[in-house]
Amino acid sequence: MNLISRVPKQLGDLIDGYRVQENSIGHSNCTVFHLTNPSKRGLYLKVQSINHGDLLPEKERLEWLQGKLPVPVLIYFDSDNENQFMLISEIRGVPSFDLSLKADMSNLMKQLATGLKEIHSLPQMIGHNDSKSNCELSPIKNAVFFRLFYELHQEVFINTVTSNLQNAILKV
């Protein structure tokens, strides 16, 4: 029996009709599925074993970042005795490591620099109505920076990236 067939009923109803494929891009402690349907917007389902982590801090950050940065919309969050489930919308675009972007590295660097500037302009603390769930924004900033750094350094054209990024940051 595969994991996707054991999701809570409400979640199963939300993803009914979608093609489900495990996502192998990126790094996560949880299992991530990309859900596609030709007539609907793409979704991602994150499934986290309750014995190996917690999706609640990520859920809270996504909720707080709505309207501040282009982040996925939280559609569903719940847990059962074994797993936490978080269903989020897909964001349109391509990852910064996509080879199609290699042709215009200057534009890519400008977009990355602008994005980092937006992230660093946010307040350091995420305030929630629930005082138990205050969490720092610094881990988000660090995660985004290191994700971009990792993605860019996977490419063959790393030598041009460094100088273009420095120039783009100076221009922003």
KOLSE-321632 format. One record per atom (N, C-alpha, C, O): x, y, z; residue in three letters. Coordinates in pm, whole numbers, padded with zeros to 5 digits, always signed. Layout:
<atoms>
XYZALA...
</atoms>
This chain:
<atoms>
+00085-00118+00000MET+00000+00000+00000MET+00089+00124+00000MET+00174+00138+00088MET+00071+00214-00097ASN+00157+00331-00100ASN+00104+00441-00008ASN-00013+00441+00030ASN+00191+00531+00026LEU+00160+00637+00122LEU+00044+00724+00076LEU-00042+00760+00157LEU+00039+00757-00051ILE-00063+00848-00101ILE-00203+00790-00085ILE-00300+00865-00077ILE-00215+00658-00081SER-00347+00597-00064SER-00392+00598+00081SER-00506+00563+00112SER-00302+00639+00172ARG-00336+00641+00314ARG-00355+00781+00370ARG-00347+00800+00492ARG-00379+00878+00285VAL-00398+01016+00333VAL-00537+01031+00393VAL-00627+00953+00361VAL-00555+01130+00483PRO-00689+01155+00539PRO-00791+01180+00428PRO-00758+01231+00321PRO-00915+01144+00455LYS-01022+01152+00354LYS-01036+01292+00296LYS-01046+01307+00174LYS-01036+01396+00380GLN-01051+01532+00330GLN-00938+01567+00232GLN-00963+01629+00129GLN-00816+01527+00264LEU-00704+01550+00174LEU-00721+01468+00046LEU-00698+01519-00063LEU-00762+01344+00060GLY-00787+01260-00057GLY-00888+01322-00152GLY-00872+01316-00274GLY-00992+01384-00096ASP-01092+01451-00179ASP-01031+01571-00253ASP-01066+01597-00368ASP-00940+01643-00187LEU-00877+01761-00249LEU-00785+01723-00365LEU-00772+01798-00462LEU-00720+01607-00355ILE-00622+01569-00458ILE-00679+01468-00559ILE-00607+01422-00648ILE-00806+01433-00544ASP-00870+01340-00637ASP-00865+01398-00779ASP-00897+01515-00800ASP-00824+01317-00873GLY-00816+01361-01012GLY-00678+01413-01051GLY-00654+01440-01168GLY-00589+01426-00955TYR-00453+01471-00984TYR-00362+01351-01010TYR-00380+01244-00952TYR-00266+01371-01097ARG-00159+01273-01118ARG-00055+01301-01009ARG-00014+01416-00991ARG-00013+01198-00938VAL+00077+01215-00825VAL+00212+01153-00858VAL+00222+01037-00897VAL+00317+01234-00843GLN+00452+01186-00870GLN+00545+01235-00760GLN+00544+01353-00726GLN+00626+01145-00706GLU+00720+01188-00602GLU+00819+01286-00663GLU+00870+01264-00773GLU+00846+01393-00592ASN+00936+01498-00638ASN+01076+01468-00588ASN+01097+01446-00469ASN+01172+01469-00679SER+01310+01439-00640SER+01399+01563-00644SER+01519+01554-00617SER+01342+01679-00676ILE+01421+01803-00681ILE+01428+01862-00541ILE+01328+01865-00469ILE+01544+01908-00503GLY+01561+01972-00373GLY+01595+01872-00264GLY+01621+01754-00290GLY+01595+01922-00143HIS+01629+01840-00027HIS+01527+01867+00083HIS+01502+01982+00119HIS+01471+01761+00134SER+01374+01775+00242SER+01376+01648+00326SER+01401+01539+00275SER+01349+01663+00454ASN+01339+01546+00542ASN+01207+01473+00523ASN+01190+01362+00573ASN+01115+01534+00451CYS+00986+01472+00430CYS+00975+01425+00285CYS+01061+01454+00201CYS+00869+01351+00257THR+00843+01306+00122THR+00758+01414+00054THR+00659+01460+00110THR+00797+01451-00066VAL+00728+01557-00139VAL+00673+01499-00268VAL+00744+01430-00342VAL+00546+01528-00295PHE+00481+01482-00416PHE+00438+01603-00499PHE+00388+01702-00445PHE+00458+01594-00630HIS+00409+01697-00723HIS+00279+01643-00781HIS+00277+01532-00834HIS+00173+01720-00771LEU+00041+01679-00818LEU+00004+01765-00938LEU+00007+01888-00931LEU-00032+01700-01048THR-00067+01773-01169THR-00203+01729-01222THR-00244+01614-01208THR-00270+01824-01281ASN-00399+01800-01345ASN-00407+01902-01458ASN-00392+02022-01434ASN-00432+01857-01582PRO-00430+01950-01695PRO-00526+02068-01682PRO-00503+02173-01742PRO-00634+02053-01605SER-00732+02161-01596SER-00726+02237-01463SER-00812+02321-01436SER-00625+02206-01381LYS-00614+02274-01251LYS-00470+02316-01226LYS-00377+02267-01290LYS-00453+02406-01132ARG-00320+02451-01092ARG-00247+02337-01022ARG-00307+02261-00947ARG-00116+02327-01046GLY-00034+02225-00981GLY-00028+02244-00830GLY-00043+02354-00778GLY-00005+02134-00761LEU+00004+02134-00615LEU+00127+02056-00571LEU+00185+01979-00648LEU+00167+02077-00447TYR+00269+01995-00384TYR+00214+01945-00251TYR+00152+02020-00176TYR+00239+01819-00225LEU+00199+01757-00099LEU+00324+01715-00026LEU+00406+01639-00078LEU+00339+01766+00096LYS+00451+01728+00181LYS+00397+01634+00289LYS+00298+01665+00355LYS+00463+01522+00305VAL+00425+01424+00406VAL+00544+01402+00497VAL+00650+01358+00453VAL+00526+01434+00624GLN+00634+01427+00723GLN+00598+01326+00831GLN+00494+01337+00896GLN+00684+01228+00851SER+00664+01135+00962SER+00673+01212+01093SER+00766+01290+01112SER+00578+01190+01183ILE+00581+01264+01309ILE+00700+01223+01395ILE+00735+01293+01491ILE+00763+01112+01363ASN+00882+01068+01436ASN+01011+01131+01385ASN+01115+01118+01448ASN+01004+01200+01272HIS+01126+01253+01211HIS+01121+01401+01178HIS+01203+01449+01099HIS+01029+01475+01234GLY+01025+01617+01206GLY+00887+01677+01229GLY+00795+01610+01277GLY+00876+01805+01193ASP+00753+01878+01219ASP+00734+01982+01108ASP+00823+02064+01084ASP+00621+01978+01039LEU+00590+02074+00934LEU+00522+02201+00988LEU+00505+02297+00913LEU+00485+02203+01115LEU+00413+02317+01170LEU+00490+02449+01157LEU+00430+02549+01118LEU+00621+02455+01187PRO+00691+02582+01169PRO+00690+02631+01023PRO+00678+02751+00998PRO+00702+02539+00928GLU+00695+02579+00787GLU+00556+02632+00752GLU+00543+02730+00680GLU+00453+02566+00803LYS+00315+02610+00782LYS+00297+02752+00835LYS+00240+02838+00766LYS+00345+02778+00955GLU+00331+02910+01016GLU+00405+03016+00936GLU+00355+03128+00920GLU+00524+02983+00887ARG+00599+03079+00806ARG+00527+03109+00675ARG+00521+03225+00633ARG+00473+03006+00611LEU+00399+03028+00486LEU+00279+03120+00509LEU+00252+03209+00429LEU+00208+03096+00618GLU+00091+03180+00649GLU+00134+03324+00670GLU+00069+03416+00621GLU+00242+03345+00744TRP+00287+03481+00773TRP+00339+03550+00648TRP+00320+03671+00631TRP+00404+03476+00560LEU+00464+03536+00441LEU+00362+03568+00331LEU+00396+03637+00235LEU+00239+03518+00343GLN+00136+03548+00242GLN+00123+03700+00228GLN+00106+03771+00327GLN+00129+03747+00106GLY+00116+03890+00080GLY+00244+03969+00096GLY+00251+04086+00058GLY+00347+03906+00153LYS+00475+03974+00172LYS+00577+03930+00068LYS+00657+04011+00020LYS+00574+03802+00032LEU+00661+03743-00069LEU+00579+03646-00151LEU+00475+03598-00105LEU+00623+03615-00272PRO+00550+03515-00351PRO+00579+03374-00297PRO+00680+03312-00332PRO+00492+03327-00213VAL+00505+03194-00153VAL+00381+03111-00187VAL+00277+03166-00222VAL+00393+02979-00176PRO+00275+02894-00203PRO+00161+02925-00107PRO+00182+02970+00006PRO+00040+02900-00155VAL-00079+02914-00070VAL-00100+02783+00003VAL-00097+02676-00058VAL-00120+02790+00133LEU-00149+02671+00212LEU-00294+02631+00187LEU-00385+02711+00209LEU-00314+02510+00141ILE-00447+02461+00108ILE-00500+02368+00216ILE-00620+02367+00245ILE-00411+02289+00276TYR-00455+02187+00372TYR-00339+02156+00466TYR-00224+02149+00423TYR-00370+02139+00593PHE-00271+02094+00691PHE-00342+02009+00795PHE-00443+02052+00852PHE-00289+01890+00819ASP-00347+01801+00920ASP-00246+01691+00951ASP-00142+01681+00886ASP-00278+01610+01049SER-00193+01497+01082SER-00278+01380+01126SER-00395+01395+01163SER-00217+01263+01121ASP-00280+01143+01177ASP-00181+01085+01279ASP-00093+01157+01326ASP-00194+00960+01313ASN-00106+00900+01414ASN+00037+00881+01367ASN+00127+00862+01448ASN+00060+00887+01236GLU+00193+00862+01181GLU+00257+00980+01109GLU+00379+00997+01114GLU+00175+01063+01042ASN+00229+01165+00954ASN+00158+01299+00966ASN+00044+01308+01011ASN+00232+01403+00926GLN+00173+01535+00903GLN+00160+01551+00753GLN+00244+01502+00677GLN+00055+01621+00710PHE+00029+01642+00568PHE+00010+01791+00543PHE-00068+01857+00611PHE+00084+01843+00445MET+00069+01983+00408MET+00056+01990+00256MET+00145+01949+00182MET-00058+02044+00211LEU-00085+02061+00068LEU-00073+02210+00037LEU-00138+02293+00099LEU+00012+02242-00061ILE+00036+02381-00098ILE+00024+02398-00249ILE+00037+02301-00325ILE-00001+02520-00292SER-00011+02550-00434SER+00128+02552-00497SER+00229+02570-00428SER+00131+02532-00626GLU+00255+02543-00701GLU+00274+02689-00739GLU+00178+02759-00771GLU+00398+02734-00736ILE+00430+02870-00780ILE+00479+02860-00923ILE+00563+02775-00956ILE+00428+02946-01009ARG+00468+02944-01149ARG+00613+02991-01165ARG+00661+03076-01090ARG+00680+02933-01262GLY+00818+02971-01290GLY+00907+02850-01300GLY+00860+02736-01298GLY+01035+02876-01312VAL+01133+02768-01320VAL+01236+02788-01210VAL+01262+02901-01169VAL+01297+02680-01162PRO+01402+02694-01059PRO+01522+02769-01116PRO+01548+02765-01236PRO+01593+02837-01030SER+01706+02918-01075SER+01819+02835-01135SER+01906+02889-01202SER+01820+02704-01112PHE+01923+02620-01169PHE+01885+02564-01306PHE+01963+02490-01366PHE+01767+02596-01357ASP+01721+02546-01486ASP+01814+02596-01597ASP+01844+02716-01606ASP+01858+02505-01681LEU+01954+02541-01787LEU+01899+02640-01888LEU+01977+02706-01957LEU+01766+02652-01898SER+01709+02749-01992SER+01744+02893-01952SER+01737+02983-02035SER+01782+02914-01828LEU+01816+03048-01780LEU+01962+03084-01806LEU+02003+03199-01787LEU+02040+02986-01849LYS+02183+03008-01870LYS+02210+03115-01976LYS+02311+03186-01968LYS+02121+03127-02074ALA+02142+03222-02183ALA+02139+03368-02137ALA+02200+03454-02201ALA+02071+03396-02028ASP+02062+03534-01980ASP+02100+03540-01831ASP+02016+03571-01746ASP+02224+03510-01803MET+02272+03506-01665MET+02260+03641-01596MET+02233+03647-01476MET+02279+03749-01669SER+02271+03881-01610SER+02131+03906-01554SER+02117+03958-01443SER+02027+03868-01629ASN+01890+03884-01583ASN+01862+03793-01463ASN+01795+03834-01367ASN+01912+03670-01468LEU+01894+03578-01355LEU+01956+03635-01229LEU+01895+03632-01122LEU+02077+03687-01240MET+02145+03742-01123MET+02069+03862-01068MET+02060+03880-00946MET+02015+03944-01156LYS+01938+04060-01112LYS+01812+04014-01037LYS+01777+04070-00933LYS+01744+03911-01090GLN+01625+03858-01023GLN+01660+03800-00886GLN+01588+03822-00789GLN+01770+03725-00879LEU+01811+03667-00751LEU+01847+03777-00650LEU+01810+03769-00533LEU+01919+03877-00696ALA+01958+03987-00607ALA+01835+04062-00558ALA+01827+04097-00440ALA+01739+04086-00646THR+01615+04155-00608THR+01538+04071-00505THR+01487+04124-00407THR+01532+03941-00529GLY+01463+03852-00435GLY+01529+03851-00298GLY+01460+03856-00196GLY+01661+03845-00295LEU+01731+03848-00167LEU+01710+03980-00095LEU+01696+03984+00027LEU+01707+04089-00172LYS+01682+04221-00112LYS+01543+04225-00049LYS+01526+04278+00061LYS+01442+04168-00118GLU+01306+04163-00063GLU+01302+04082+00066GLU+01240+04122+00164GLU+01370+03967+00065ILE+01372+03882+00185ILE+01437+03956+00301ILE+01386+03953+00413ILE+01550+04021+00274HIS+01622+04090+00382HIS+01552+04216+00429HIS+01588+04272+00533HIS+01452+04264+00354SER+01378+04382+00397SER+01267+04347+00496SER+01208+04437+00556SER+01237+04219+00512LEU+01132+04177+00604LEU+01179+04191+00748LEU+01299+04185+00775LEU+01085+04209+00842PRO+01123+04217+00983PRO+01190+04087+01029PRO+01168+03981+00971PRO+01271+04097+01133GLN+01343+03981+01183GLN+01254+03882+01257GLN+01285+03763+01262GLN+01145+03928+01313MET+01058+03838+01389MET+00925+03823+01320MET+00869+03920+01268MET+00876+03702+01320ILE+00743+03676+01269ILE+00650+03677+01388ILE+00661+03591+01476ILE+00558+03772+01394GLY+00466+03780+01506GLY+00336+03710+01475GLY+00275+03733+01371GLY+00294+03626+01563HIS+00168+03554+01549HIS+00076+03594+01664HIS+00123+03642+01767HIS-00052+03575+01646ASN-00146+03600+01754ASN-00123+03505+01869ASN-00145+03540+01985ASN-00079+03384+01838ASP-00052+03283+01939ASP+00092+03301+01986ASP+00185+03277+01910ASP+00111+03342+02111SER+00246+03373+02160SER+00335+03249+02163SER+00458+03263+02168SER+00279+03129+02160LYS+00359+03007+02161LYS+00426+02983+02026LYS+00519+02903+02018LYS+00380+03049+01922SER+00431+03016+01790SER+00515+03126+01726SER+00525+03134+01604SER+00578+03213+01809ASN+00669+03312+01753ASN+00792+03240+01698ASN+00848+03154+01765ASN+00832+03275+01578CYS+00950+03212+01521CYS+01029+03316+01444CYS+00972+03409+01387CYS+01160+03300+01443GLU+01247+03395+01376GLU+01240+03378+01226GLU+01221+03268+01175GLU+01256+03490+01155LEU+01260+03487+01010LEU+01400+03451+00961LEU+01415+03406+00847LEU+01502+03469+01043SER+01640+03442+01001SER+01657+03304+00939SER+01728+03294+00839SER+01597+03196+00992PRO+01613+03066+00925PRO+01560+03067+00782PRO+01614+02996+00696PRO+01457+03145+00755ILE+01404+03154+00618ILE+01507+03222+00529ILE+01538+03173+00420ILE+01561+03334+00575LYS+01660+03406+00497LYS+01780+03316+00469LYS+01827+03309+00355LYS+01828+03247+00571ASN+01943+03160+00553ASN+01911+03045+00458ASN+01992+03012+00372ASN+01795+02985+00473ALA+01757+02873+00387ALA+01748+02917+00242ALA+01796+02846+00153ALA+01688+03032+00217VAL+01677+03081+00079VAL+01815+03110+00023VAL+01845+03070-00090VAL+01899+03178+00100PHE+02033+03211+00051PHE+02111+03084+00018PHE+02169+03072-00090PHE+02113+02988+00111PHE+02191+02867+00088PHE+02131+02780-00021PHE+02205+02710-00091PHE+01999+02781-00038ARG+01936+02707-00148ARG+01980+02767-00281ARG+02016+02693-00373ARG+01976+02899-00292LEU+02020+02965-00415LEU+02168+02938-00440LEU+02209+02910-00553LEU+02247+02948-00334PHE+02390+02923-00345PHE+02416+02782-00395PHE+02497+02762-00486PHE+02349+02684-00337TYR+02365+02543-00376TYR+02321+02522-00521TYR+02392+02457-00598TYR+02205+02576-00558GLU+02155+02558-00693GLU+02251+02617-00796GLU+02282+02554-00897GLU+02298+02736-00769LEU+02385+02801-00865LEU+02520+02732-00879LEU+02578+02727-00987LEU+02570+02678-00769HIS+02701+02614-00772HIS+02696+02474-00833HIS+02801+02411-00851HIS+02580+02425-00865GLN+02570+02298-00935GLN+02599+02314-01083GLN+02625+02215-01152GLN+02595+02433-01134GLU+02608+02458-01277GLU+02754+02472-01318GLU+02841+02508-01238GLU+02779+02443-01444VAL+02912+02451-01501VAL+02960+02595-01511VAL+03081+02620-01507VAL+02869+02687-01524PHE+02904+02826-01549PHE+02923+02907-01421PHE+02891+03026-01418PHE+02974+02845-01315ILE+02988+02911-01185ILE+03079+03034-01191ILE+03057+03130-01117ILE+03180+03033-01274ASN+03272+03147-01279ASN+03202+03275-01319ASN+03233+03381-01265ASN+03108+03268-01412THR+03036+03389-01452THR+02932+03429-01349THR+02898+03546-01338THR+02882+03332-01274VAL+02779+03360-01175VAL+02830+03456-01068VAL+02763+03553-01034VAL+02948+03430-01017THR+03001+03511-00907THR+03014+03657-00947THR+02969+03745-00873THR+03074+03684-01061SER+03090+03825-01100SER+02957+03889-01136SER+02934+04005-01103SER+02868+03815-01203ASN+02737+03871-01237ASN+02654+03900-01112ASN+02585+04002-01105ASN+02660+03812-01014LEU+02585+03832-00889LEU+02637+03954-00815LEU+02559+04035-00766LEU+02769+03968-00808GLN+02824+04085-00740GLN+02780+04213-00810GLN+02742+04309-00743GLN+02785+04215-00942ASN+02743+04335-01017ASN+02593+04361-00998ASN+02553+04476-00982ASN+02512+04257-01000ALA+02367+04275-00985ALA+02332+04327-00847ALA+02245+04413-00833ALA+02399+04276-00744ILE+02373+04322-00607ILE+02410+04470-00593ILE+02339+04546-00527ILE+02519+04511-00655LEU+02560+04650-00648LEU+02461+04743-00718LEU+02446+04859-00680LEU+02392+04692-00822LYS+02297+04774-00898LYS+02161+04781-00833LYS+02084+04873-00864LYS+02126+04688-00744VAL+01990+04685-00684VAL+01980+04789-00576VAL+01874+04803-00514VAL
</atoms>
